[in-house]
Amino acid sequence: MSVFTHPDYDGHEQVVFCHDKASGLRAIIAIHDTQLGPALGGCRMFPYASDEDALRDVLRLSRGMTLKSSLAGLKLGGGKAVIIGDPHTGKSQALLHAMGDFVDGLGGRYITAADSGTGDADMQAFAQRTRHVLGAAPRATLDGSIVSGDPSPSTALGVFVGLQAAVKHRLGRDDLTGLKVAIQGVGHVGLSLARRLKAAGAELWVADIFDANVQQAMEELDAHVVRPQDVYGLDVDVFAPCAMGGILNEQTLEVLRAPVIAGAANNQLAKPEIGAELQRRDQLWAPDYAINAGGIIDIYYQRIGGSAAQCDAHVRSIAGTLREIFTRAVKEGCATSIIADRLAIERLQAPLSQQRLHA
C-alpha cells in the first residue's frame, strides 16, 4: 500500500498506522495540515472492508477537516482517526486505552473527539490515557457556562440553518412548512436534525441501516420509513445525507430527484466531478464540510472557553458562509464544490492579519 502516491494523499503532514497486538486495535491517524493550529478531528470506528478503504476514508476526512476549520474561521488544523472494527461488537477498554495511548504519543499535534461509531463513553476512555481529547464530558467554560461534551446537537443546528439557506436560494422559500425532506441516517445528528425540521413544519422520510433508529424517528416524529436503497429516488424537496460518505455517485445520481442536497455526512461526493454534474443538473449541493461544521465549532469552544451564546452564534454563521458559496457559484458559473474549496484555500493561504479567525 503506497501512501505518498495515494490519490487522496494531498500532502498530508503525517499518517500514523496504529496496531496493538494485545487488544487487537488497528487504526490510522492522519494529520493533514497544522498551519492554523493543532489538527482536530473525530475518531471514527467502522468495519471497513479493507485497509485500503480505511486509508482512503481517513485521508479524505482529514483533508476535509482542514477545509472545514478554515471556512469556519477556527485556529485549528485538520486531522482524523479511524479504528477498523465493528463499533457495536468490537470495542473493549483495552482497545480504547490503546487508541488513547497512540493519540497521546503525538504530543498534541492531533486532538481527537467523537465521530461515527464513537461517543461520550469512548472519549472518556481515551481521556484516561491522554489529555488530547475533547467532548469527553460536560464542562464549565471560562465564564461559568456549561457546555455538553456531545457536539452532535451543534452539528445538527448548523445543518438545519444551512438547509434553510439552501432552500431559500434554490426554492425561494423562507417557510419550511410542508417541505418534503428525506433524511438518510437518523443517528445522533440525523435525528436531531429531524426534530428541528419537524418543529419547523417539514414532512419527513427517513432511512437507516439500523432498525432502532428508524423506529424512533417513526414513533417520535411520525416520519415515513423507507428502505435504505429507496431513499435516493423519493420525490422530495431536500435530500439530507447524514450517514456515511461517497453516497453522491454515478449510480445514485441516476435516481436522485431532490433539487436541494443538504446534510451532515462527510465526503458526500464519491469523486470531485460529481459536484460539476450536480450543477449541470441544477441540483443545489451544500458542500459537506461547510454545512456540517457545527460540531467542530462546538468542540473548539470546549477547548478555548466561551459562552453557549457565542458558540450558538458561531454555528448559525454557517448559513452566511453557505450563502456566500451559493452566490459566488452563480456569479462565477461553477459548482458549489469548487467555490467551497476555493474559499477555504483562500482563507487558509491569506496572511494571518487578514484571516477571520476566532480567538
C-alpha positions as CSV (number, residue, x, y, z in Angstrom):
1,M,0.0,0.0,0.0
2,S,1.6,3.3,-1.1
3,V,0.8,6.4,0.9
4,F,2.8,9.1,-0.9
5,T,1.4,8.2,-4.3
6,H,-2.2,7.6,-3.0
7,P,-4.7,9.8,-4.9
8,D,-6.0,11.2,-1.7
9,Y,-2.6,11.9,-0.1
10,D,-2.7,15.6,-0.8
11,G,0.5,16.4,1.0
12,H,-0.5,15.2,4.4
13,E,2.0,16.1,7.1
14,Q,1.8,12.8,8.9
15,V,0.0,9.4,8.6
16,V,0.3,7.0,11.6
17,F,-0.6,3.3,11.4
18,C,-1.5,2.1,14.9
19,H,-1.5,-1.5,15.9
20,D,-1.8,-3.0,19.4
21,K,-1.5,-6.8,19.4
22,A,-2.9,-7.3,22.9
23,S,-6.2,-5.5,22.3
24,G,-6.5,-6.1,18.5
25,L,-6.5,-2.4,17.7
26,R,-5.9,-1.5,14.1
27,A,-6.3,2.2,13.4
28,I,-4.9,5.1,11.3
29,I,-4.4,8.7,12.3
30,A,-4.0,11.2,9.6
31,I,-2.7,14.8,10.1
32,H,-3.4,16.8,7.0
33,D,-2.4,20.4,8.0
34,T,-1.4,22.3,11.1
35,Q,-0.8,25.8,9.7
36,L,-3.5,27.4,11.8
37,G,-3.3,25.2,14.9
38,P,-3.3,21.5,16.1
39,A,-5.1,19.1,13.9
40,L,-8.6,18.5,15.4
41,G,-10.9,15.8,14.1
42,G,-13.0,13.0,15.3
43,C,-12.2,9.3,15.7
44,R,-14.4,7.1,13.6
45,M,-14.9,3.4,14.2
46,F,-16.2,1.4,11.2
47,P,-15.9,-2.2,9.9
48,Y,-14.0,-1.3,6.7
49,A,-14.0,-4.0,4.0
50,S,-10.2,-3.4,3.5
51,D,-7.3,-1.5,4.9
52,E,-7.3,0.5,1.6
53,D,-10.9,1.6,2.3
54,A,-9.9,2.8,5.8
55,L,-6.8,4.7,4.4
56,R,-8.9,6.4,1.7
57,D,-11.5,7.4,4.3
58,V,-9.1,8.9,6.8
59,L,-7.1,10.8,4.2
60,R,-10.2,12.3,2.7
61,L,-11.8,13.1,6.1
62,S,-8.6,14.7,7.5
63,R,-8.3,17.0,4.4
64,G,-12.0,17.9,4.8
65,M,-11.3,18.9,8.4
66,T,-8.6,21.3,7.3
67,L,-11.0,23.0,4.9
68,K,-13.8,22.8,7.4
69,S,-11.8,24.7,10.1
70,S,-10.6,27.2,7.6
71,L,-14.1,28.0,6.4
72,A,-15.4,28.2,10.0
73,G,-12.6,30.6,10.9
74,L,-11.0,28.4,13.6
75,K,-7.4,28.3,14.8
76,L,-7.2,24.6,14.0
77,G,-5.7,22.3,11.5
78,G,-7.2,19.2,10.0
79,G,-6.9,15.6,11.2
80,K,-8.9,12.4,11.6
81,A,-8.6,9.0,13.0
82,V,-10.3,5.7,12.1
83,I,-10.5,2.5,14.0
84,I,-11.1,-0.6,11.9
85,G,-13.8,-2.6,13.5
86,D,-17.5,-3.0,14.4
87,P,-18.4,-0.2,16.8
88,H,-21.2,-2.4,18.3
89,T,-19.2,-5.6,19.0
90,G,-15.5,-4.7,18.6
91,K,-14.9,-2.3,21.5
92,S,-13.1,-3.0,24.7
93,Q,-11.5,-0.9,27.4
94,A,-8.1,-2.2,26.4
95,L,-8.7,-1.2,22.7
96,L,-9.8,2.3,23.7
97,H,-6.9,2.7,26.0
98,A,-4.5,1.6,23.4
99,M,-6.0,4.2,21.0
100,G,-5.7,6.9,23.6
101,D,-2.0,6.0,24.0
102,F,-1.4,6.4,20.3
103,V,-3.1,9.8,20.3
104,D,-1.1,10.8,23.3
105,G,2.1,9.8,21.6
106,L,1.6,12.5,19.0
107,G,2.1,15.1,21.7
108,G,-0.9,17.3,20.9
109,R,-0.4,17.6,17.1
110,Y,-3.7,15.7,16.8
111,I,-6.7,16.3,19.1
112,T,-9.4,13.7,18.9
113,A,-13.2,13.8,19.5
114,A,-16.2,11.6,18.9
115,D,-17.3,10.7,15.4
116,S,-19.4,8.0,13.7
117,G,-19.2,4.8,15.8
118,T,-17.8,6.5,18.9
119,G,-19.4,8.6,21.6
120,D,-19.0,10.1,25.1
121,A,-18.1,6.9,26.8
122,D,-15.3,6.2,24.3
123,M,-13.9,9.7,24.7
124,Q,-13.9,9.2,28.5
125,A,-11.9,6.0,28.0
126,F,-9.4,8.0,25.7
127,A,-9.2,10.7,28.4
128,Q,-7.9,8.2,30.9
129,R,-4.8,7.9,28.7
130,T,-4.5,11.3,27.0
131,R,-5.4,14.9,27.6
132,H,-5.6,15.5,23.8
133,V,-9.3,14.6,23.6
134,L,-12.4,16.8,23.6
135,G,-16.0,16.1,24.1
136,A,-15.4,13.5,26.9
137,A,-17.9,15.1,29.3
138,P,-19.8,18.3,30.1
139,R,-17.6,21.0,31.3
140,A,-17.7,24.7,32.5
141,T,-16.5,27.4,30.1
142,L,-14.4,30.3,31.2
143,D,-17.4,32.4,32.1
144,G,-19.1,29.6,34.0
145,S,-21.4,28.4,31.3
146,I,-21.8,24.6,30.9
147,V,-21.5,23.0,27.5
148,S,-22.3,19.4,26.6
149,G,-19.5,17.1,25.7
150,D,-21.6,15.8,22.8
151,P,-21.1,18.0,19.7
152,S,-23.9,16.4,17.7
153,P,-26.6,18.9,18.6
154,S,-24.4,21.7,17.3
155,T,-23.7,19.7,14.1
156,A,-27.5,19.3,13.6
157,L,-28.1,23.0,14.2
158,G,-25.5,24.0,11.6
159,V,-27.1,21.7,9.1
160,F,-30.5,23.0,9.9
161,V,-29.6,26.7,9.3
162,G,-27.6,25.7,6.2
163,L,-30.5,23.7,4.8
164,Q,-32.7,26.7,5.3
165,A,-30.2,28.9,3.4
166,A,-30.1,26.3,0.6
167,V,-33.9,26.1,0.4
168,K,-34.2,29.9,0.2
169,H,-31.6,30.0,-2.5
170,R,-32.8,27.2,-4.7
171,L,-36.6,27.1,-4.0
172,G,-37.2,30.7,-2.9
173,R,-38.8,29.6,0.3
174,D,-38.4,31.1,3.8
175,D,-41.1,28.9,5.4
176,L,-40.3,25.2,5.8
177,T,-44.0,24.2,6.5
178,G,-44.8,21.3,4.2
179,L,-41.3,21.0,2.9
180,K,-40.6,17.4,2.0
181,V,-37.2,16.1,3.3
182,A,-35.6,12.7,3.0
183,I,-33.0,12.0,5.7
184,Q,-30.5,9.2,5.1
185,G,-29.3,8.2,8.6
186,V,-31.1,9.1,11.8
187,G,-28.4,8.5,14.3
188,H,-27.4,11.3,16.8
189,V,-27.1,14.1,14.2
190,G,-29.7,12.9,11.8
191,L,-32.4,12.5,14.5
192,S,-31.5,15.9,16.0
193,L,-31.9,17.5,12.5
194,A,-35.2,15.6,12.0
195,R,-36.5,17.1,15.2
196,R,-35.7,20.6,14.1
197,L,-37.3,20.1,10.7
198,K,-40.4,18.6,12.2
199,A,-40.7,21.5,14.6
200,A,-40.4,23.8,11.6
201,G,-43.3,22.0,9.8
202,A,-41.5,19.8,7.4
203,E,-42.7,16.3,6.3
204,L,-40.1,13.7,6.8
205,W,-39.0,10.4,5.1
206,V,-36.2,8.5,6.9
207,A,-33.9,5.6,6.1
208,D,-31.2,3.9,8.2
209,I,-29.4,0.6,8.3
210,F,-30.3,0.3,12.0
211,D,-34.0,-0.6,12.7
212,A,-34.0,1.0,16.1
213,N,-33.1,4.4,14.6
214,V,-35.9,4.5,12.1
215,Q,-38.4,3.1,14.7
216,Q,-37.6,6.0,17.0
217,A,-38.0,8.5,14.2
218,M,-41.3,7.0,13.1
219,E,-42.7,6.9,16.7
220,E,-41.4,10.3,17.9
221,L,-41.7,12.3,14.7
222,D,-44.3,10.5,12.6
223,A,-41.7,10.1,9.9
224,H,-42.3,7.9,6.8
225,V,-39.8,5.0,6.8
226,V,-38.3,3.8,3.5
227,R,-35.7,1.2,2.7
228,P,-32.1,2.5,2.5
229,Q,-31.9,1.7,-1.2
230,D,-35.1,3.7,-1.9
231,V,-34.2,6.9,-0.2
232,Y,-32.5,8.4,-3.2
233,G,-35.4,8.3,-5.6
234,L,-38.0,9.9,-3.5
235,D,-40.0,12.9,-4.9
236,V,-38.9,15.3,-2.2
237,D,-37.6,18.9,-2.0
238,V,-34.5,18.1,0.0
239,F,-32.2,15.1,0.3
240,A,-30.3,15.2,3.6
241,P,-27.4,12.6,3.7
242,C,-26.5,12.1,7.4
243,A,-24.7,8.8,7.2
244,M,-21.5,7.6,5.5
245,G,-19.7,9.3,2.7
246,G,-19.4,8.7,-1.1
247,I,-23.2,8.5,-1.5
248,L,-23.4,11.1,-4.3
249,N,-22.1,9.0,-7.1
250,E,-22.9,8.0,-10.7
251,Q,-25.3,5.3,-9.6
252,T,-27.3,7.4,-7.1
253,L,-27.4,10.4,-9.4
254,E,-29.4,8.3,-11.9
255,V,-32.3,8.3,-9.5
256,L,-31.7,11.3,-7.2
257,R,-34.6,13.8,-7.8
258,A,-34.3,16.3,-5.0
259,P,-33.4,19.9,-6.1
260,V,-31.6,20.6,-2.8
261,I,-29.0,18.3,-1.2
262,A,-28.0,19.4,2.3
263,G,-26.9,17.0,5.0
264,A,-24.4,16.2,7.7
265,A,-22.4,13.4,6.2
266,N,-18.7,13.9,5.4
267,N,-17.2,13.3,2.0
268,Q,-20.5,13.1,0.2
269,L,-19.1,13.3,-3.3
270,A,-17.7,10.0,-4.5
271,K,-15.3,12.0,-6.7
272,P,-14.9,15.7,-7.4
273,E,-16.6,15.5,-10.8
274,I,-19.9,14.8,-9.2
275,G,-20.1,18.4,-8.0
276,A,-20.0,19.7,-11.5
277,E,-22.6,17.1,-12.6
278,L,-25.0,18.3,-9.8
279,Q,-24.5,21.9,-11.1
280,R,-25.3,20.8,-14.6
281,R,-28.5,19.1,-13.3
282,D,-29.5,22.3,-11.4
283,Q,-29.4,20.4,-8.1
284,L,-28.0,22.7,-5.3
285,W,-25.5,20.9,-3.2
286,A,-24.5,22.4,0.2
287,P,-20.8,21.4,0.5
288,D,-20.5,19.0,3.3
289,Y,-17.5,20.5,5.2
290,A,-19.2,23.9,5.1
291,I,-22.7,22.8,6.4
292,N,-21.6,20.3,9.0
293,A,-19.0,22.4,10.8
294,G,-21.2,22.9,13.8
295,G,-19.6,20.0,15.7
296,I,-16.1,21.2,15.2
297,I,-17.2,24.7,16.3
298,D,-18.7,23.2,19.4
299,I,-15.6,21.3,20.2
300,Y,-13.5,24.3,19.6
301,Y,-15.4,26.3,22.2
302,Q,-14.9,23.5,24.6
303,R,-11.2,23.9,24.1
304,I,-10.9,27.7,24.3
305,G,-13.9,28.5,26.6
306,G,-16.7,31.0,25.8
307,S,-20.4,31.2,26.4
308,A,-23.1,29.0,25.0
309,A,-24.5,32.0,23.2
310,Q,-21.1,32.7,21.5
311,C,-20.9,29.1,20.3
312,D,-24.6,29.2,19.1
313,A,-23.9,32.4,17.1
314,H,-20.8,31.0,15.5
315,V,-22.7,27.8,14.5
316,R,-25.5,29.9,13.0
317,S,-23.0,31.8,10.9
318,I,-22.7,28.6,8.8
319,A,-25.8,29.9,6.9
320,G,-23.9,33.1,5.9
321,T,-20.9,31.0,4.7
322,L,-23.2,28.9,2.5
323,R,-25.0,32.0,1.1
324,E,-21.6,33.3,0.1
325,I,-20.8,30.0,-1.6
326,F,-24.1,29.9,-3.4
327,T,-23.8,33.5,-4.6
328,R,-20.3,33.0,-5.9
329,A,-21.2,29.8,-7.6
330,V,-23.8,31.6,-9.6
331,K,-21.6,34.6,-10.3
332,E,-18.6,32.5,-11.4
333,G,-20.7,29.8,-13.2
334,C,-19.2,26.8,-11.4
335,A,-20.1,24.2,-8.9
336,T,-20.6,24.9,-5.2
337,S,-17.9,22.3,-4.5
338,I,-15.3,24.3,-6.4
339,I,-16.3,27.5,-4.7
340,A,-16.1,26.0,-1.3
341,D,-12.6,24.6,-1.9
342,R,-11.5,27.9,-3.4
343,L,-12.9,29.9,-0.5
344,A,-11.4,27.6,2.2
345,I,-7.9,27.7,0.5
346,E,-8.1,31.4,0.1
347,R,-8.7,31.8,3.8
348,L,-6.0,29.2,4.6
349,Q,-3.4,30.9,2.5
350,A,-4.2,34.5,3.5
351,P,-1.8,36.3,5.8
352,L,-2.8,35.8,9.4
353,S,-3.6,39.5,9.8
354,Q,-6.3,39.1,7.1
355,Q,-7.8,35.9,8.3
356,R,-11.2,36.0,10.1
357,L,-10.1,33.7,12.9
358,H,-11.9,33.3,16.2
359,A,-9.6,33.6,19.3
